[in-house]
Amino acid sequence: MRLAAGFLVILGLLAATGPAHAQVTTPPRGSPLRSAILDGLRPMVEAEVGGPVEFVVDDLRVLGEWAFALVTPQRPGGGAIPYTYTRYQARIDAGVFDNQATALLRQTPDGWLVYEYELGATDLPWVVWGDRYPVPWEVFPGR
């Protein structure tokens, strides 16, 4: 009986000192982490749509140094973005534009760097991103 108890104690110590399994988190609204991730994505979207944007966050997932963002850009205050003079107007006219930005970002010493990005994709662009980078699959939706 003492041997079994000793084995359980050792097993418990090994489990306590083993590597912790990271969990996917969603930074809360107003948190510095959420702001930093969205600020990393913002310049790319603003360059494409020609002006300031704010995001409605549809999904934001962080795991270690990686973040996945699915956001809907809009003008500050909630205004719609006019895509008339962007490269997306033809896709809008054809009905193959969904007005969401999807991004994979990685935390660096200089901030959050966008590794992959799609605006208006009507499919799931992230299904191949995990094959391109050493990112844990759990950071993506549906995993």
C-alpha positions in Angstrom: 0.0 0.0 0.0 2.9 2.4 0.8 4.4 1.7 -2.6 1.2 2.5 -4.4 0.9 5.7 -2.3 4.5 6.7 -3.1 3.9 6.0 -6.8 0.9 8.3 -6.8 2.8 11.1 -5.1 5.6 10.8 -7.7 3.1 10.8 -10.5 1.4 13.9 -9.1 4.8 15.7 -8.8 5.6 14.8 -12.4 2.3 16.1 -13.6 2.7 19.3 -11.6 6.2 20.0 -12.9 5.6 18.9 -16.5 4.9 21.4 -19.3 1.7 23.3 -18.9 -0.7 23.0 -21.8 -1.5 26.5 -23.2 -5.1 27.4 -23.7 -6.6 29.6 -26.3 -7.8 32.8 -24.8 -9.9 35.8 -26.1 -8.6 39.1 -24.7 -11.4 41.0 -23.2 -12.7 44.3 -24.7 -10.5 47.2 -23.6 -7.5 45.1 -22.6 -4.0 46.1 -23.7 -3.5 42.8 -25.5 -6.7 43.1 -27.5 -5.8 46.7 -28.5 -2.2 45.7 -29.4 -3.4 42.9 -31.7 -6.0 45.0 -33.5 -3.5 47.9 -33.8 -1.1 45.5 -35.5 -3.8 44.7 -38.1 -5.3 48.2 -38.5 -2.6 49.7 -40.8 -3.0 46.9 -43.4 -6.8 47.3 -43.5 -6.6 51.1 -43.6 -4.2 51.0 -46.5 -6.7 48.9 -48.5 -9.8 50.8 -47.7 -8.4 54.3 -47.7 -9.0 55.7 -44.3 -9.4 55.1 -40.6 -11.2 52.0 -39.4 -12.4 50.4 -36.2 -13.2 46.8 -35.9 -16.2 44.8 -34.8 -14.5 41.7 -33.4 -16.2 38.5 -34.6 -13.5 36.2 -33.2 -10.2 36.9 -31.6 -8.1 33.9 -30.4 -4.6 34.0 -28.8 -2.4 31.1 -28.1 1.2 31.9 -26.9 2.8 34.2 -29.4 0.1 33.7 -32.1 -3.2 35.4 -32.6 -6.1 34.8 -35.0 -8.5 37.6 -35.8 -11.8 37.6 -37.7 -13.1 41.2 -37.7 -15.5 43.4 -39.6 -13.9 46.8 -40.4 -16.1 49.9 -40.3 -15.5 53.6 -40.1 -15.1 55.1 -36.7 -18.5 55.4 -35.1 -20.0 52.5 -37.1 -20.2 53.9 -40.6 -20.0 51.6 -43.6 -16.8 51.5 -45.7 -17.3 52.6 -49.3 -15.4 50.1 -51.4 -16.3 51.9 -54.7 -12.7 52.9 -55.4 -11.0 49.9 -54.1 -9.9 46.7 -55.7 -12.8 44.9 -54.0 -15.7 46.6 -55.9 -15.7 44.0 -58.7 -15.9 41.2 -56.1 -18.8 43.0 -54.3 -20.6 43.4 -57.6 -20.1 39.6 -58.3 -21.4 38.8 -54.8 -18.1 37.2 -53.6 -17.1 39.6 -50.8 -18.1 39.2 -47.2 -16.7 42.4 -45.6 -14.6 40.6 -43.0 -10.9 40.7 -42.5 -9.1 37.5 -41.4 -5.6 37.6 -40.1 -2.9 35.5 -38.5 -0.5 37.6 -36.3 2.6 36.8 -34.3 3.9 38.7 -31.4 7.4 40.1 -31.9 9.5 42.5 -29.8 8.2 45.3 -32.0 4.5 44.4 -31.7 2.1 42.1 -33.4 3.2 41.3 -37.0 0.7 40.2 -39.6 1.8 36.9 -41.2 -1.4 36.3 -43.2 -4.3 38.5 -44.1 -7.4 38.3 -46.3 -10.1 40.9 -46.7 -13.5 39.8 -48.0 -12.7 36.1 -48.4 -15.8 34.0 -48.8 -14.0 30.8 -47.9 -11.8 29.8 -44.9 -8.3 31.1 -45.8 -6.8 29.9 -42.5 -7.1 26.2 -43.3 -3.7 26.4 -45.0 -2.0 28.9 -42.7 -1.2 26.2 -40.1 0.8 24.3 -42.8 2.9 27.4 -43.6 3.9 28.4 -40.1 4.7 26.7 -36.7 1.4 27.9 -35.3 -0.7 25.6 -33.0 -3.8 24.5 -34.9 -5.9 25.3 -31.8 -5.6 29.0 -32.4 -7.9 28.6 -35.5 -11.7 28.3 -35.2 -13.1 24.9 -35.3 -10.1 23.3 -33.7 
